[in-house]
Amino acid sequence: IQVPVLAIDGPTASGKGTVASRVATRLGWHFLDSGSIYRLVSMQALTEGVPFDDAERLVVIARQLNVAFEGEEVRLHGEDVKEALRREEVGNGASKLAAIPAVREALLTRQKDFRQAPGLVADGRDMGTVVFPDAFLKIFLTASPEARAERRHKQLIDKGLSANLERLVLDLRERDARDMNRAVAPLKPSADAVLLDTTSMTADQAVEFVLDRLRERG
Ligand code: C5P
């Protein structure tokens, strides 16, 4: 029997990361934050000065990425980069290089390897459509751009970083357009996905919604 996968896809800052990791904890399942893998490639490209449209060199980085997820830590070539991965510059680069088919291809096995007993909660853009099309439950989680910008704004302020709300809304819209309009694995709900709009929901309510859908499927 195949190890069960719960796929949670959606746009940036929709809250899917928080929801997916809490659901994984509640179930005692493994957790894949696939965006962090694209972010790691972006970070390494920034370090090596590789442009985000240099497919050939980005594929080499993707293949050779020496990454380890240890509990809460993300280690890139031995160094904990969890905080640095969240930088807007790193996320924007990730969204650019994620449009390159060969880069996505190079990261496919790396993501599938997370499928281990007793189960996997996978968070991303194409978990239900491309990486785990046989997931037994697929959730597509959204929220309005304004709600998402406000959440991102609060996160940044809480961390003591500066942030401009209008700028964040513009960045989100730009990132959405890039993720939705790319030719390969565009951000879109799988035909069999359950839609969940969290604009006026708390993270806990969203977690309960997902767990309820899981119970329904037995
Ligand atoms: O989710 P997160 O913001 O960390 O992802 C960073 C970028 O990586 C996204 O904007 C998206 O372009 C890309 N990505 C992707 N496919 C995934 C996860 C992330 O294309 N499964």
Boltz pocket constraint, residues with backbone or C-beta under 6 A from the ligand:
constraints:
  - pocket:
      binder: B
      contacts: [[A, 12], [A, 13], [A, 34], [A, 35], [A, 36], [A, 38], [A, 39], [A, 91], [A, 94], [A, 95], [A, 96], [A, 98], [A, 123], [A, 124], [A, 125], [A, 126], [A, 127], [A, 175], [A, 179], [A, 185]]
      max_distance: 6.0
